[in-house]
Amino acid sequence: MTDNSASLAFFSQISRCGKVILEVEEKALDSSLRSLFNKRNHAEFVAILSQKIQDLDAIATDMRRRGTTVGHAEGLHQLIHQLIGFATALRNVCTGLNERILRRPYSMDTFNADMNMVQIKRAACEQAQRRAFD
């Protein structure tokens, strides 16, 4: 496999994880009127996000194992790092919302801080994606 094809193969795997993470964000944080009447399984979202974090870590490990045979390795590692941060921040929100469903404390201040972190991490992902192939 050439450097370019290896890079594209890894980018494809990373993109699939990112797509699932964005789908979870959309479902978990949908605030449309219709969604207010649908129950959300935040524990399931936590499990999905945890799995995607593990998947991204496995991709990074595979890339490190291959070493310099993967072109654009640094950019792809940065993208993975930022996606893991985004998924972790989103998982924190989903965990907190699940706690509320279970009638455990999750304050509005903590929620707002967690949501701010999701926004910051999403922006960092967007930047890392643009720079992945520089």
C-alpha positions as MATLAB code, in Angstrom:
seq = 'MTDNSASLAFFSQISRCGKVILEVEEKALDSSLRSLFNKRNHAEFVAILSQKIQDLDAIATDMRRRGTTVGHAEGLHQLIHQLIGFATALRNVCTGLNERILRRPYSMDTFNADMNMVQIKRAACEQAQRRAFD';
ca = [
       0.000    0.000    0.000;
       1.433    3.400   -0.957;
       1.686    6.295    1.476;
      -1.210    8.023   -0.252;
      -3.513    5.013   -0.308;
      -2.661    4.203    3.323;
      -3.459    7.806    4.284;
      -6.769    7.673    2.470;
      -7.645    4.317    4.053;
      -6.955    5.680    7.540;
      -8.823    8.901    6.742;
     -11.810    6.816    5.635;
     -11.820    4.915    8.950;
     -11.456    8.160   10.894;
     -14.274    9.756    8.879;
     -16.640    6.878    9.618;
     -16.025    7.338   13.346;
     -16.533   11.091   13.004;
     -19.810   10.569   11.167;
     -21.171    8.389   13.982;
     -20.056   10.937   16.586;
     -21.868   13.724   14.706;
     -24.988   11.555   14.411;
     -24.953   11.006   18.176;
     -24.563   14.738   18.740;
     -27.548   15.440   16.494;
     -29.753   12.851   18.200;
     -28.642   13.554   21.761;
     -28.838   17.333   21.576;
     -31.749   17.816   19.162;
     -33.895   20.567   20.620;
     -36.653   20.658   18.025;
     -40.185   20.682   19.320;
     -40.875   17.182   18.000;
     -37.807   15.769   19.733;
     -38.907   17.145   23.095;
     -41.601   14.469   23.196;
     -39.291   11.604   22.236;
     -37.346    9.894   24.968;
     -33.630    9.680   24.332;
     -31.438    6.899   25.540;
     -28.429    8.867   26.739;
     -26.853    5.730   28.222;
     -26.823    4.263   24.704;
     -25.205    7.440   23.386;
     -22.530    7.167   26.094;
     -21.829    3.571   25.029;
     -21.636    4.507   21.326;
     -19.285    7.411   22.024;
     -17.098    5.233   24.263;
     -16.838    2.681   21.448;
     -15.901    5.355   18.895;
     -13.208    6.663   21.256;
     -11.801    3.124   21.462;
     -12.025    2.745   17.675;
     -10.157    6.017   17.121;
      -7.501    4.967   19.623;
      -7.091    1.659   17.762;
      -6.686    3.525   14.464;
      -4.017    5.754   16.020;
      -2.233    2.691   17.402;
      -2.290    1.038   13.974;
      -0.906    4.216   12.405;
       1.902    4.392   14.993;
       2.689    0.731   14.373;
       3.100    1.438   10.660;
       5.234    4.462   11.450;
       6.484    6.516    8.538;
       4.778    4.345    5.910;
       1.624    6.418    6.340;
       1.684    9.753    4.564;
       0.249   12.763    6.375;
       0.583   10.846    9.652;
       0.934   13.944   11.833;
      -2.184   15.596   10.425;
      -4.202   12.401   10.793;
      -2.985   11.908   14.369;
      -4.071   15.473   15.177;
      -7.483   14.792   13.656;
      -7.847   11.628   15.739;
      -6.765   13.495   18.875;
      -9.336   16.240   18.256;
     -12.124   13.759   17.463;
     -11.403   11.903   20.695;
     -11.632   15.226   22.567;
     -14.926   16.056   20.853;
     -16.382   12.594   21.548;
     -15.242   12.799   25.178;
     -16.845   16.234   25.664;
     -20.064   15.013   24.060;
     -19.982   11.869   26.195;
     -19.724   14.091   29.300;
     -22.922   15.893   28.266;
     -24.729   12.619   27.542;
     -23.561   11.202   30.875;
     -24.872   14.276   32.666;
     -28.216   14.160   30.851;
     -28.513   10.486   31.732;
     -27.842   11.396   35.364;
     -30.750   13.887   35.196;
     -33.034   11.164   33.834;
     -31.992    9.000   36.792;
     -32.842   11.949   39.062;
     -29.225   12.522   40.030;
     -27.579   15.942   40.117;
     -26.421   17.583   36.877;
     -26.610   21.327   37.287;
     -27.389   23.814   34.554;
     -23.996   25.437   35.177;
     -22.245   22.122   34.598;
     -24.387   21.460   31.529;
     -23.534   24.881   30.079;
     -19.823   24.358   30.758;
     -19.973   20.908   29.164;
     -21.812   22.276   26.119;
     -19.232   25.039   25.770;
     -16.520   22.377   25.724;
     -18.420   20.457   23.018;
     -18.452   23.621   20.885;
     -14.734   24.230   21.440;
     -13.844   20.633   20.623;
     -16.045   20.586   17.510;
     -14.289   23.715   16.212;
     -10.902   22.100   16.898;
     -12.019   19.033   14.888;
     -13.009   21.206   11.963;
      -9.588   22.877   11.982;
      -7.778   19.550   12.283;
      -9.771   18.125    9.385;
      -8.797   21.066    7.158;
      -5.124   20.613    8.084;
      -5.039   16.798    7.927;
      -3.523   16.699    4.449;
      -1.284   19.776    4.626;
];
